[in-house]
């Protein structure tokens, strides 16, 4: 974006600093997650259970028998879908017996357990998914249109829509941290991992949690940038 009140030449928008900080945080968290996962992917769990077998044992121990465990393509694409009660494990997790694979599978089981007990934050997150998706996809186009056409109402709408996406990421934090906590407890109580192996699992899950924290921080910085840009245009008008 170019600045306002600078008729000669160009200048760098100072709010780009916020974007750069957000990108650095996200990349650092992602790099930490990948390196930690790769490290413990080389460590075989003493139980010898695969990710899929781990998930099945944990679900059975929790009294959950209506969740389907399926393989899915990609790396670290693991997820639990509460709509279909399907627990999808990536190729690096489904058939692997590593500490990393086992704890990722357990984490997704944590979400299945949350769903089974009607964990409030998970229900809230599921409820706001549609509006969060709308906010994420439409916020910037509407904001930029308002900025270009000097229509404050549109920039405000863009900011509100983006705030919905930020809200979704905020609600996601307790959901993810709780799922990891449940995973660690189930891994130890079922004997799938030893206490020593659980230390490695905790490192993997902590690194994964940091990616969500970094994503939230990055989004908050983007929201702050929108507010600053909107305020700057209004002062110029």
mmCIF file of the C-alpha atoms, coordinates in Angstrom:
data_MODEL
# 
_entry.id   MODEL 
# 
loop_
_atom_site.group_PDB 
_atom_site.id 
_atom_site.type_symbol 
_atom_site.label_atom_id 
_atom_site.label_alt_id 
_atom_site.label_comp_id 
_atom_site.label_asym_id 
_atom_site.label_entity_id 
_atom_site.label_seq_id 
_atom_site.pdbx_PDB_ins_code 
_atom_site.Cartn_x 
_atom_site.Cartn_y 
_atom_site.Cartn_z 
_atom_site.occupancy 
_atom_site.B_iso_or_equiv 
_atom_site.pdbx_formal_charge 
_atom_site.auth_seq_id 
_atom_site.auth_comp_id 
_atom_site.auth_asym_id 
_atom_site.auth_atom_id 
_atom_site.pdbx_PDB_model_num 
ATOM 1   C CA . UNK A 1 1   ? 0.000   0.000   0.000  1.00 0.00 ? 1   UNK A CA 1 
ATOM 2   C CA . UNK A 1 2   ? 1.179   3.505   -0.712 1.00 0.00 ? 2   UNK A CA 1 
ATOM 3   C CA . UNK A 1 3   ? 0.954   6.214   1.923  1.00 0.00 ? 3   UNK A CA 1 
ATOM 4   C CA . UNK A 1 4   ? -1.325  9.195   1.915  1.00 0.00 ? 4   UNK A CA 1 
ATOM 5   C CA . UNK A 1 5   ? -0.052  12.752  1.934  1.00 0.00 ? 5   UNK A CA 1 
ATOM 6   C CA . UNK A 1 6   ? 3.150   11.848  0.062  1.00 0.00 ? 6   UNK A CA 1 
ATOM 7   C CA . UNK A 1 7   ? 2.752   13.339  -3.446 1.00 0.00 ? 7   UNK A CA 1 
ATOM 8   C CA . UNK A 1 8   ? 6.335   12.689  -4.550 1.00 0.00 ? 8   UNK A CA 1 
ATOM 9   C CA . UNK A 1 9   ? 7.774   9.224   -5.068 1.00 0.00 ? 9   UNK A CA 1 
ATOM 10  C CA . UNK A 1 10  ? 7.039   6.148   -3.068 1.00 0.00 ? 10  UNK A CA 1 
ATOM 11  C CA . UNK A 1 11  ? 7.512   5.101   0.504  1.00 0.00 ? 11  UNK A CA 1 
ATOM 12  C CA . UNK A 1 12  ? 7.325   1.830   2.334  1.00 0.00 ? 12  UNK A CA 1 
ATOM 13  C CA . UNK A 1 13  ? 4.137   1.308   4.287  1.00 0.00 ? 13  UNK A CA 1 
ATOM 14  C CA . UNK A 1 14  ? 5.319   1.051   7.924  1.00 0.00 ? 14  UNK A CA 1 
ATOM 15  C CA . UNK A 1 15  ? 2.492   -1.367  8.725  1.00 0.00 ? 15  UNK A CA 1 
ATOM 16  C CA . UNK A 1 16  ? 4.306   -3.963  6.618  1.00 0.00 ? 16  UNK A CA 1 
ATOM 17  C CA . UNK A 1 17  ? 6.434   -4.465  9.720  1.00 0.00 ? 17  UNK A CA 1 
ATOM 18  C CA . UNK A 1 18  ? 3.407   -6.070  11.364 1.00 0.00 ? 18  UNK A CA 1 
ATOM 19  C CA . UNK A 1 19  ? 3.043   -8.481  8.445  1.00 0.00 ? 19  UNK A CA 1 
ATOM 20  C CA . UNK A 1 20  ? 6.728   -9.371  8.554  1.00 0.00 ? 20  UNK A CA 1 
ATOM 21  C CA . UNK A 1 21  ? 6.610   -10.060 12.290 1.00 0.00 ? 21  UNK A CA 1 
ATOM 22  C CA . UNK A 1 22  ? 3.563   -12.272 11.792 1.00 0.00 ? 22  UNK A CA 1 
ATOM 23  C CA . UNK A 1 23  ? 5.244   -14.187 8.978  1.00 0.00 ? 23  UNK A CA 1 
ATOM 24  C CA . UNK A 1 24  ? 8.402   -14.725 11.015 1.00 0.00 ? 24  UNK A CA 1 
ATOM 25  C CA . UNK A 1 25  ? 6.392   -16.050 13.968 1.00 0.00 ? 25  UNK A CA 1 
ATOM 26  C CA . UNK A 1 26  ? 4.398   -18.420 11.758 1.00 0.00 ? 26  UNK A CA 1 
ATOM 27  C CA . UNK A 1 27  ? 7.475   -19.706 9.919  1.00 0.00 ? 27  UNK A CA 1 
ATOM 28  C CA . UNK A 1 28  ? 9.425   -20.191 13.144 1.00 0.00 ? 28  UNK A CA 1 
ATOM 29  C CA . UNK A 1 29  ? 6.579   -22.150 14.750 1.00 0.00 ? 29  UNK A CA 1 
ATOM 30  C CA . UNK A 1 30  ? 6.083   -24.253 11.630 1.00 0.00 ? 30  UNK A CA 1 
ATOM 31  C CA . UNK A 1 31  ? 9.800   -24.985 11.411 1.00 0.00 ? 31  UNK A CA 1 
ATOM 32  C CA . UNK A 1 32  ? 9.916   -25.976 15.073 1.00 0.00 ? 32  UNK A CA 1 
ATOM 33  C CA . UNK A 1 33  ? 6.946   -28.293 14.612 1.00 0.00 ? 33  UNK A CA 1 
ATOM 34  C CA . UNK A 1 34  ? 8.419   -30.010 11.546 1.00 0.00 ? 34  UNK A CA 1 
ATOM 35  C CA . UNK A 1 35  ? 11.858  -30.480 13.098 1.00 0.00 ? 35  UNK A CA 1 
ATOM 36  C CA . UNK A 1 36  ? 10.433  -31.846 16.356 1.00 0.00 ? 36  UNK A CA 1 
ATOM 37  C CA . UNK A 1 37  ? 8.105   -34.213 14.505 1.00 0.00 ? 37  UNK A CA 1 
ATOM 38  C CA . UNK A 1 38  ? 10.974  -35.410 12.294 1.00 0.00 ? 38  UNK A CA 1 
ATOM 39  C CA . UNK A 1 39  ? 13.164  -36.032 15.339 1.00 0.00 ? 39  UNK A CA 1 
ATOM 40  C CA . UNK A 1 40  ? 10.618  -38.184 17.160 1.00 0.00 ? 40  UNK A CA 1 
ATOM 41  C CA . UNK A 1 41  ? 9.492   -39.848 13.957 1.00 0.00 ? 41  UNK A CA 1 
ATOM 42  C CA . UNK A 1 42  ? 12.813  -41.685 14.187 1.00 0.00 ? 42  UNK A CA 1 
ATOM 43  C CA . UNK A 1 43  ? 12.105  -42.937 17.727 1.00 0.00 ? 43  UNK A CA 1 
ATOM 44  C CA . UNK A 1 44  ? 10.097  -46.156 17.844 1.00 0.00 ? 44  UNK A CA 1 
ATOM 45  C CA . UNK A 1 45  ? 7.586   -46.485 20.687 1.00 0.00 ? 45  UNK A CA 1 
ATOM 46  C CA . UNK A 1 46  ? 8.093   -49.423 23.025 1.00 0.00 ? 46  UNK A CA 1 
ATOM 47  C CA . UNK A 1 47  ? 4.515   -50.644 22.449 1.00 0.00 ? 47  UNK A CA 1 
ATOM 48  C CA . UNK A 1 48  ? 5.098   -51.081 18.717 1.00 0.00 ? 48  UNK A CA 1 
ATOM 49  C CA . UNK A 1 49  ? 1.590   -49.808 17.959 1.00 0.00 ? 49  UNK A CA 1 
ATOM 50  C CA . UNK A 1 50  ? 0.968   -47.861 14.768 1.00 0.00 ? 50  UNK A CA 1 
ATOM 51  C CA . UNK A 1 51  ? -0.833  -44.541 14.756 1.00 0.00 ? 51  UNK A CA 1 
ATOM 52  C CA . UNK A 1 52  ? -4.041  -46.260 13.646 1.00 0.00 ? 52  UNK A CA 1 
ATOM 53  C CA . UNK A 1 53  ? -3.761  -48.940 16.333 1.00 0.00 ? 53  UNK A CA 1 
ATOM 54  C CA . UNK A 1 54  ? -3.037  -46.276 18.924 1.00 0.00 ? 54  UNK A CA 1 
ATOM 55  C CA . UNK A 1 55  ? -6.152  -44.360 17.934 1.00 0.00 ? 55  UNK A CA 1 
ATOM 56  C CA . UNK A 1 56  ? -8.291  -47.492 18.113 1.00 0.00 ? 56  UNK A CA 1 
ATOM 57  C CA . UNK A 1 57  ? -6.986  -48.443 21.554 1.00 0.00 ? 57  UNK A CA 1 
ATOM 58  C CA . UNK A 1 58  ? -7.542  -44.960 22.972 1.00 0.00 ? 58  UNK A CA 1 
ATOM 59  C CA . UNK A 1 59  ? -11.047 -44.692 21.531 1.00 0.00 ? 59  UNK A CA 1 
ATOM 60  C CA . UNK A 1 60  ? -11.940 -48.116 22.942 1.00 0.00 ? 60  UNK A CA 1 
ATOM 61  C CA . UNK A 1 61  ? -10.534 -47.130 26.339 1.00 0.00 ? 61  UNK A CA 1 
ATOM 62  C CA . UNK A 1 62  ? -12.702 -44.010 26.244 1.00 0.00 ? 62  UNK A CA 1 
ATOM 63  C CA . UNK A 1 63  ? -15.788 -46.056 25.370 1.00 0.00 ? 63  UNK A CA 1 
ATOM 64  C CA . UNK A 1 64  ? -16.071 -44.601 21.873 1.00 0.00 ? 64  UNK A CA 1 
ATOM 65  C CA . UNK A 1 65  ? -16.944 -47.179 19.212 1.00 0.00 ? 65  UNK A CA 1 
ATOM 66  C CA . UNK A 1 66  ? -18.611 -45.157 16.457 1.00 0.00 ? 66  UNK A CA 1 
ATOM 67  C CA . UNK A 1 67  ? -15.570 -43.261 15.145 1.00 0.00 ? 67  UNK A CA 1 
ATOM 68  C CA . UNK A 1 68  ? -14.031 -44.446 11.878 1.00 0.00 ? 68  UNK A CA 1 
ATOM 69  C CA . UNK A 1 69  ? -10.247 -44.304 11.519 1.00 0.00 ? 69  UNK A CA 1 
ATOM 70  C CA . UNK A 1 70  ? -9.071  -43.764 7.944  1.00 0.00 ? 70  UNK A CA 1 
ATOM 71  C CA . UNK A 1 71  ? -5.770  -42.969 6.178  1.00 0.00 ? 71  UNK A CA 1 
ATOM 72  C CA . UNK A 1 72  ? -5.418  -39.654 4.370  1.00 0.00 ? 72  UNK A CA 1 
ATOM 73  C CA . UNK A 1 73  ? -2.809  -38.335 1.958  1.00 0.00 ? 73  UNK A CA 1 
ATOM 74  C CA . UNK A 1 74  ? -0.373  -35.565 2.771  1.00 0.00 ? 74  UNK A CA 1 
ATOM 75  C CA . UNK A 1 75  ? 1.938   -34.781 5.661  1.00 0.00 ? 75  UNK A CA 1 
ATOM 76  C CA . UNK A 1 76  ? 0.586   -33.607 9.030  1.00 0.00 ? 76  UNK A CA 1 
ATOM 77  C CA . UNK A 1 77  ? -2.925  -33.427 7.562  1.00 0.00 ? 77  UNK A CA 1 
ATOM 78  C CA . UNK A 1 78  ? -4.355  -35.385 10.484 1.00 0.00 ? 78  UNK A CA 1 
ATOM 79  C CA . UNK A 1 79  ? -7.750  -34.269 11.766 1.00 0.00 ? 79  UNK A CA 1 
ATOM 80  C CA . UNK A 1 80  ? -11.004 -35.336 13.377 1.00 0.00 ? 80  UNK A CA 1 
ATOM 81  C CA . UNK A 1 81  ? -14.277 -34.415 11.670 1.00 0.00 ? 81  UNK A CA 1 
ATOM 82  C CA . UNK A 1 82  ? -17.118 -34.223 14.227 1.00 0.00 ? 82  UNK A CA 1 
ATOM 83  C CA . UNK A 1 83  ? -19.728 -34.102 11.447 1.00 0.00 ? 83  UNK A CA 1 
ATOM 84  C CA . UNK A 1 84  ? -18.858 -37.536 10.099 1.00 0.00 ? 84  UNK A CA 1 
ATOM 85  C CA . UNK A 1 85  ? -17.137 -38.934 13.203 1.00 0.00 ? 85  UNK A CA 1 
ATOM 86  C CA . UNK A 1 86  ? -14.145 -39.698 11.046 1.00 0.00 ? 86  UNK A CA 1 
ATOM 87  C CA . UNK A 1 87  ? -10.600 -39.622 12.381 1.00 0.00 ? 87  UNK A CA 1 
ATOM 88  C CA . UNK A 1 88  ? -8.196  -39.147 9.469  1.00 0.00 ? 88  UNK A CA 1 
ATOM 89  C CA . UNK A 1 89  ? -4.511  -39.946 9.917  1.00 0.00 ? 89  UNK A CA 1 
ATOM 90  C CA . UNK A 1 90  ? -1.811  -38.910 7.450  1.00 0.00 ? 90  UNK A CA 1 
ATOM 91  C CA . UNK A 1 91  ? 0.592   -41.326 5.809  1.00 0.00 ? 91  UNK A CA 1 
ATOM 92  C CA . UNK A 1 92  ? 3.307   -40.328 8.301  1.00 0.00 ? 92  UNK A CA 1 
ATOM 93  C CA . UNK A 1 93  ? 1.058   -41.340 11.194 1.00 0.00 ? 93  UNK A CA 1 
ATOM 94  C CA . UNK A 1 94  ? -1.419  -44.054 10.181 1.00 0.00 ? 94  UNK A CA 1 
ATOM 95  C CA . UNK A 1 95  ? 1.010   -46.950 9.730  1.00 0.00 ? 95  UNK A CA 1 
ATOM 96  C CA . UNK A 1 96  ? 4.053   -45.703 11.649 1.00 0.00 ? 96  UNK A CA 1 
ATOM 97  C CA . UNK A 1 97  ? 5.102   -46.904 15.108 1.00 0.00 ? 97  UNK A CA 1 
ATOM 98  C CA . UNK A 1 98  ? 7.139   -43.855 16.119 1.00 0.00 ? 98  UNK A CA 1 
ATOM 99  C CA . UNK A 1 99  ? 6.587   -41.716 19.202 1.00 0.00 ? 99  UNK A CA 1 
ATOM 100 C CA . UNK A 1 100 ? 5.656   -38.827 16.896 1.00 0.00 ? 100 UNK A CA 1 
ATOM 101 C CA . UNK A 1 101 ? 3.041   -40.856 15.007 1.00 0.00 ? 101 UNK A CA 1 
ATOM 102 C CA . UNK A 1 102 ? 1.551   -42.243 18.202 1.00 0.00 ? 102 UNK A CA 1 
ATOM 103 C CA . UNK A 1 103 ? 1.173   -38.854 19.901 1.00 0.00 ? 103 UNK A CA 1 
ATOM 104 C CA . UNK A 1 104 ? -0.354  -37.195 16.822 1.00 0.00 ? 104 UNK A CA 1 
ATOM 105 C CA . UNK A 1 105 ? -2.910  -40.014 16.612 1.00 0.00 ? 105 UNK A CA 1 
ATOM 106 C CA . UNK A 1 106 ? -3.615  -39.607 20.323 1.00 0.00 ? 106 UNK A CA 1 
ATOM 107 C CA . UNK A 1 107 ? -4.102  -35.866 19.875 1.00 0.00 ? 107 UNK A CA 1 
ATOM 108 C CA . UNK A 1 108 ? -6.787  -36.441 17.250 1.00 0.00 ? 108 UNK A CA 1 
ATOM 109 C CA . UNK A 1 109 ? -8.427  -38.925 19.613 1.00 0.00 ? 109 UNK A CA 1 
ATOM 110 C CA . UNK A 1 110 ? -8.478  -36.075 22.112 1.00 0.00 ? 110 UNK A CA 1 
ATOM 111 C CA . UNK A 1 111 ? -10.774 -34.208 19.733 1.00 0.00 ? 111 UNK A CA 1 
ATOM 112 C CA . UNK A 1 112 ? -12.996 -37.273 19.345 1.00 0.00 ? 112 UNK A CA 1 
ATOM 113 C CA . UNK A 1 113 ? -13.269 -37.495 23.129 1.00 0.00 ? 113 UNK A CA 1 
ATOM 114 C CA . UNK A 1 114 ? -14.109 -33.782 23.303 1.00 0.00 ? 114 UNK A CA 1 
ATOM 115 C CA . UNK A 1 115 ? -16.887 -34.346 20.795 1.00 0.00 ? 115 UNK A CA 1 
ATOM 116 C CA . UNK A 1 116 ? -18.175 -37.351 22.707 1.00 0.00 ? 116 UNK A CA 1 
ATOM 117 C CA . UNK A 1 117 ? -18.498 -35.399 25.972 1.00 0.00 ? 117 UNK A CA 1 
ATOM 118 C CA . UNK A 1 118 ? -19.808 -32.214 24.313 1.00 0.00 ? 118 UNK A CA 1 
ATOM 119 C CA . UNK A 1 119 ? -16.760 -30.168 25.248 1.00 0.00 ? 119 UNK A CA 1 
ATOM 120 C CA . UNK A 1 120 ? -18.060 -26.583 25.089 1.00 0.00 ? 120 UNK A CA 1 
ATOM 121 C CA . UNK A 1 121 ? -15.098 -24.869 23.341 1.00 0.00 ? 121 UNK A CA 1 
ATOM 122 C CA . UNK A 1 122 ? -15.197 -27.498 20.567 1.00 0.00 ? 122 UNK A CA 1 
ATOM 123 C CA . UNK A 1 123 ? -18.926 -26.928 20.077 1.00 0.00 ? 123 UNK A CA 1 
ATOM 124 C CA . UNK A 1 124 ? -18.370 -23.169 19.944 1.00 0.00 ? 124 UNK A CA 1 
ATOM 125 C CA . UNK A 1 125 ? -15.579 -23.557 17.406 1.00 0.00 ? 125 UNK A CA 1 
ATOM 126 C CA . UNK A 1 126 ? -17.701 -25.826 15.223 1.00 0.00 ? 126 UNK A CA 1 
ATOM 127 C CA . UNK A 1 127 ? -20.579 -23.346 15.380 1.00 0.00 ? 127 UNK A CA 1 
ATOM 128 C CA . UNK A 1 128 ? -18.516 -20.380 14.187 1.00 0.00 ? 128 UNK A CA 1 
ATOM 129 C CA . UNK A 1 129 ? -16.699 -22.213 11.378 1.00 0.00 ? 129 UNK A CA 1 
ATOM 130 C CA . UNK A 1 130 ? -19.121 -20.973 8.644  1.00 0.00 ? 130 UNK A CA 1 
ATOM 131 C CA . UNK A 1 131 ? -18.916 -17.300 9.637  1.00 0.00 ? 131 UNK A CA 1 
ATOM 132 C CA . UNK A 1 132 ? -15.170 -17.563 10.210 1.00 0.00 ? 132 UNK A CA 1 
ATOM 133 C CA . UNK A 1 133 ? -14.696 -18.939 6.695  1.00 0.00 ? 133 UNK A CA 1 
ATOM 134 C CA . UNK A 1 134 ? -16.784 -16.106 5.260  1.00 0.00 ? 134 UNK A CA 1 
ATOM 135 C CA . UNK A 1 135 ? -14.830 -13.571 7.272  1.00 0.00 ? 135 UNK A CA 1 
ATOM 136 C CA . UNK A 1 136 ? -11.497 -14.997 6.184  1.00 0.00 ? 136 UNK A CA 1 
ATOM 137 C CA . UNK A 1 137 ? -12.355 -15.015 2.469  1.00 0.00 ? 137 UNK A CA 1 
ATOM 138 C CA . UNK A 1 138 ? -14.248 -11.711 2.168  1.00 0.00 ? 138 UNK A CA 1 
ATOM 139 C CA . UNK A 1 139 ? -12.572 -9.452  4.724  1.00 0.00 ? 139 UNK A CA 1 
ATOM 140 C CA . UNK A 1 140 ? -9.617  -8.286  2.622  1.00 0.00 ? 140 UNK A CA 1 
ATOM 141 C CA . UNK A 1 141 ? -11.523 -7.723  -0.679 1.00 0.00 ? 141 UNK A CA 1 
ATOM 142 C CA . UNK A 1 142 ? -14.197 -5.683  1.115  1.00 0.00 ? 142 UNK A CA 1 
ATOM 143 C CA . UNK A 1 143 ? -11.621 -3.770  3.147  1.00 0.00 ? 143 UNK A CA 1 
ATOM 144 C CA . UNK A 1 144 ? -9.509  -2.901  0.093  1.00 0.00 ? 144 UNK A CA 1 
ATOM 145 C CA . UNK A 1 145 ? -12.595 -1.851  -1.858 1.00 0.00 ? 145 UNK A CA 1 
ATOM 146 C CA . UNK A 1 146 ? -13.565 0.482   0.958  1.00 0.00 ? 146 UNK A CA 1 
ATOM 147 C CA . UNK A 1 147 ? -10.030 1.844   1.121  1.00 0.00 ? 147 UNK A CA 1 
ATOM 148 C CA . UNK A 1 148 ? -9.819  2.475   -2.635 1.00 0.00 ? 148 UNK A CA 1 
ATOM 149 C CA . UNK A 1 149 ? -13.287 4.031   -2.874 1.00 0.00 ? 149 UNK A CA 1 
ATOM 150 C CA . UNK A 1 150 ? -12.896 5.938   0.402  1.00 0.00 ? 150 UNK A CA 1 
ATOM 151 C CA . UNK A 1 151 ? -15.995 4.327   1.908  1.00 0.00 ? 151 UNK A CA 1 
ATOM 152 C CA . UNK A 1 152 ? -15.387 3.997   5.673  1.00 0.00 ? 152 UNK A CA 1 
ATOM 153 C CA . UNK A 1 153 ? -18.390 1.704   6.119  1.00 0.00 ? 153 UNK A CA 1 
ATOM 154 C CA . UNK A 1 154 ? -16.816 -0.913  3.849  1.00 0.00 ? 154 UNK A CA 1 
ATOM 155 C CA . UNK A 1 155 ? -13.466 -0.818  5.632  1.00 0.00 ? 155 UNK A CA 1 
ATOM 156 C CA . UNK A 1 156 ? -15.313 -1.274  8.913  1.00 0.00 ? 156 UNK A CA 1 
ATOM 157 C CA . UNK A 1 157 ? -17.175 -4.277  7.519  1.00 0.00 ? 157 UNK A CA 1 
ATOM 158 C CA . UNK A 1 158 ? -13.867 -5.725  6.351  1.00 0.00 ? 158 UNK A CA 1 
ATOM 159 C CA . UNK A 1 159 ? -12.372 -5.301  9.817  1.00 0.00 ? 159 UNK A CA 1 
ATOM 160 C CA . UNK A 1 160 ? -15.393 -6.916  11.483 1.00 0.00 ? 160 UNK A CA 1 
ATOM 161 C CA . UNK A 1 161 ? -15.260 -9.869  9.083  1.00 0.00 ? 161 UNK A CA 1 
ATOM 162 C CA . UNK A 1 162 ? -11.560 -10.384 9.706  1.00 0.00 ? 162 UNK A CA 1 
ATOM 163 C CA . UNK A 1 163 ? -12.231 -10.204 13.447 1.00 0.00 ? 163 UNK A CA 1 
ATOM 164 C CA . UNK A 1 164 ? -14.467 -13.263 13.073 1.00 0.00 ? 164 UNK A CA 1 
ATOM 165 C CA . UNK A 1 165 ? -11.534 -15.220 11.664 1.00 0.00 ? 165 UNK A CA 1 
ATOM 166 C CA . UNK A 1 166 ? -9.385  -14.053 14.584 1.00 0.00 ? 166 UNK A CA 1 
ATOM 167 C CA . UNK A 1 167 ? -12.122 -15.120 17.007 1.00 0.00 ? 167 UNK A CA 1 
ATOM 168 C CA . UNK A 1 168 ? -12.088 -18.603 15.483 1.00 0.00 ? 168 UNK A CA 1 
ATOM 169 C CA . UNK A 1 169 ? -8.349  -18.900 16.039 1.00 0.00 ? 169 UNK A CA 1 
ATOM 170 C CA . UNK A 1 170 ? -8.744  -17.653 19.604 1.00 0.00 ? 170 UNK A CA 1 
ATOM 171 C CA . UNK A 1 171 ? -11.367 -20.302 20.383 1.00 0.00 ? 171 UNK A CA 1 
ATOM 172 C CA . UNK A 1 172 ? -9.147  -22.913 18.736 1.00 0.00 ? 172 UNK A CA 1 
ATOM 173 C CA . UNK A 1 173 ? -6.407  -22.514 21.362 1.00 0.00 ? 173 UNK A CA 1 
ATOM 174 C CA . UNK A 1 174 ? -8.211  -24.087 24.356 1.00 0.00 ? 174 UNK A CA 1 
ATOM 175 C CA . UNK A 1 175 ? -9.542  -26.829 22.073 1.00 0.00 ? 175 UNK A CA 1 
ATOM 176 C CA . UNK A 1 176 ? -6.061  -27.793 20.894 1.00 0.00 ? 176 UNK A CA 1 
ATOM 177 C CA . UNK A 1 177 ? -4.379  -27.516 24.288 1.00 0.00 ? 177 UNK A CA 1 
ATOM 178 C CA . UNK A 1 178 ? -7.109  -29.603 25.903 1.00 0.00 ? 178 UNK A CA 1 
ATOM 179 C CA . UNK A 1 179 ? -6.847  -32.276 23.190 1.00 0.00 ? 179 UNK A CA 1 
ATOM 180 C CA . UNK A 1 180 ? -3.091  -32.507 23.767 1.00 0.00 ? 180 UNK A CA 1 
ATOM 181 C CA . UNK A 1 181 ? -3.587  -32.780 27.526 1.00 0.00 ? 181 UNK A CA 1 
ATOM 182 C CA . UNK A 1 182 ? -6.076  -35.608 27.046 1.00 0.00 ? 182 UNK A CA 1 
ATOM 183 C CA . UNK A 1 183 ? -3.708  -37.311 24.612 1.00 0.00 ? 183 UNK A CA 1 
ATOM 184 C CA . UNK A 1 184 ? -0.803  -37.354 27.058 1.00 0.00 ? 184 UNK A CA 1 
ATOM 185 C CA . UNK A 1 185 ? -2.968  -38.744 29.855 1.00 0.00 ? 185 UNK A CA 1 
ATOM 186 C CA . UNK A 1 186 ? -4.432  -41.479 27.647 1.00 0.00 ? 186 UNK A CA 1 
ATOM 187 C CA . UNK A 1 187 ? -1.031  -42.469 26.272 1.00 0.00 ? 187 UNK A CA 1 
ATOM 188 C CA . UNK A 1 188 ? 0.291   -43.027 29.769 1.00 0.00 ? 188 UNK A CA 1 
ATOM 189 C CA . UNK A 1 189 ? -2.837  -44.593 31.306 1.00 0.00 ? 189 UNK A CA 1 
ATOM 190 C CA . UNK A 1 190 ? -3.168  -47.104 28.454 1.00 0.00 ? 190 UNK A CA 1 
ATOM 191 C CA . UNK A 1 191 ? 0.530   -47.950 28.566 1.00 0.00 ? 191 UNK A CA 1 
ATOM 192 C CA . UNK A 1 192 ? 1.044   -47.072 24.914 1.00 0.00 ? 192 UNK A CA 1 
ATOM 193 C CA . UNK A 1 193 ? 3.973   -44.846 25.842 1.00 0.00 ? 193 UNK A CA 1 
ATOM 194 C CA . UNK A 1 194 ? 6.232   -45.051 28.851 1.00 0.00 ? 194 UNK A CA 1 
ATOM 195 C CA . UNK A 1 195 ? 6.761   -42.030 31.080 1.00 0.00 ? 195 UNK A CA 1 
ATOM 196 C CA . UNK A 1 196 ? 10.089  -41.419 29.377 1.00 0.00 ? 196 UNK A CA 1 
ATOM 197 C CA . UNK A 1 197 ? 8.491   -41.600 25.913 1.00 0.00 ? 197 UNK A CA 1 
ATOM 198 C CA . UNK A 1 198 ? 5.746   -39.283 27.099 1.00 0.00 ? 198 UNK A CA 1 
ATOM 199 C CA . UNK A 1 199 ? 8.392   -36.584 27.540 1.00 0.00 ? 199 UNK A CA 1 
ATOM 200 C CA . UNK A 1 200 ? 9.085   -36.785 23.815 1.00 0.00 ? 200 UNK A CA 1 
ATOM 201 C CA . UNK A 1 201 ? 5.369   -36.811 23.051 1.00 0.00 ? 201 UNK A CA 1 
ATOM 202 C CA . UNK A 1 202 ? 4.939   -33.668 25.124 1.00 0.00 ? 202 UNK A CA 1 
ATOM 203 C CA . UNK A 1 203 ? 7.626   -31.932 23.069 1.00 0.00 ? 203 UNK A CA 1 
ATOM 204 C CA . UNK A 1 204 ? 5.874   -32.882 19.824 1.00 0.00 ? 204 UNK A CA 1 
ATOM 205 C CA . UNK A 1 205 ? 2.472   -31.707 21.046 1.00 0.00 ? 205 UNK A CA 1 
ATOM 206 C CA . UNK A 1 206 ? 3.895   -28.496 22.513 1.00 0.00 ? 206 UNK A CA 1 
ATOM 207 C CA . UNK A 1 207 ? 5.558   -27.686 19.187 1.00 0.00 ? 207 UNK A CA 1 
ATOM 208 C CA . UNK A 1 208 ? 2.242   -28.321 17.436 1.00 0.00 ? 208 UNK A CA 1 
ATOM 209 C CA . UNK A 1 209 ? 0.406   -26.067 19.890 1.00 0.00 ? 209 UNK A CA 1 
ATOM 210 C CA . UNK A 1 210 ? 2.865   -23.256 19.213 1.00 0.00 ? 210 UNK A CA 1 
ATOM 211 C CA . UNK A 1 211 ? 1.783   -23.211 15.558 1.00 0.00 ? 211 UNK A CA 1 
ATOM 212 C CA . UNK A 1 212 ? -1.731  -22.259 16.699 1.00 0.00 ? 212 UNK A CA 1 
ATOM 213 C CA . UNK A 1 213 ? -0.380  -19.591 19.038 1.00 0.00 ? 213 UNK A CA 1 
ATOM 214 C CA . UNK A 1 214 ? 1.751   -18.160 16.218 1.00 0.00 ? 214 UNK A CA 1 
ATOM 215 C CA . UNK A 1 215 ? -1.207  -18.215 13.820 1.00 0.00 ? 215 UNK A CA 1 
ATOM 216 C CA . UNK A 1 216 ? -3.320  -16.275 16.318 1.00 0.00 ? 216 UNK A CA 1 
ATOM 217 C CA . UNK A 1 217 ? -0.547  -13.741 16.924 1.00 0.00 ? 217 UNK A CA 1 
ATOM 218 C CA . UNK A 1 218 ? -0.082  -13.295 13.174 1.00 0.00 ? 218 UNK A CA 1 
ATOM 219 C CA . UNK A 1 219 ? -3.810  -12.738 12.659 1.00 0.00 ? 219 UNK A CA 1 
ATOM 220 C CA . UNK A 1 220 ? -3.983  -10.218 15.500 1.00 0.00 ? 220 UNK A CA 1 
ATOM 221 C CA . UNK A 1 221 ? -1.115  -8.295  13.908 1.00 0.00 ? 221 UNK A CA 1 
ATOM 222 C CA . UNK A 1 222 ? -2.958  -8.331  10.566 1.00 0.00 ? 222 UNK A CA 1 
ATOM 223 C CA . UNK A 1 223 ? -6.096  -7.076  12.295 1.00 0.00 ? 223 UNK A CA 1 
ATOM 224 C CA . UNK A 1 224 ? -4.090  -4.285  13.893 1.00 0.00 ? 224 UNK A CA 1 
ATOM 225 C CA . UNK A 1 225 ? -2.729  -3.389  10.457 1.00 0.00 ? 225 UNK A CA 1 
ATOM 226 C CA . UNK A 1 226 ? -6.249  -3.140  9.037  1.00 0.00 ? 226 UNK A CA 1 
ATOM 227 C CA . UNK A 1 227 ? -7.282  -0.849  11.866 1.00 0.00 ? 227 UNK A CA 1 
ATOM 228 C CA . UNK A 1 228 ? -4.209  1.369   11.382 1.00 0.00 ? 228 UNK A CA 1 
ATOM 229 C CA . UNK A 1 229 ? -4.723  1.594   7.605  1.00 0.00 ? 229 UNK A CA 1 
ATOM 230 C CA . UNK A 1 230 ? -8.395  2.392   8.056  1.00 0.00 ? 230 UNK A CA 1 
ATOM 231 C CA . UNK A 1 231 ? -7.628  5.087   10.618 1.00 0.00 ? 231 UNK A CA 1 
ATOM 232 C CA . UNK A 1 232 ? -4.947  6.619   8.400  1.00 0.00 ? 232 UNK A CA 1 
ATOM 233 C CA . UNK A 1 233 ? -7.286  6.904   5.413  1.00 0.00 ? 233 UNK A CA 1 
ATOM 234 C CA . UNK A 1 234 ? -10.017 8.509   7.525  1.00 0.00 ? 234 UNK A CA 1 
ATOM 235 C CA . UNK A 1 235 ? -7.593  11.122  8.861  1.00 0.00 ? 235 UNK A CA 1 
ATOM 236 C CA . UNK A 1 236 ? -6.525  11.932  5.312  1.00 0.00 ? 236 UNK A CA 1 
ATOM 237 C CA . UNK A 1 237 ? -10.159 12.282  4.252  1.00 0.00 ? 237 UNK A CA 1 
# 
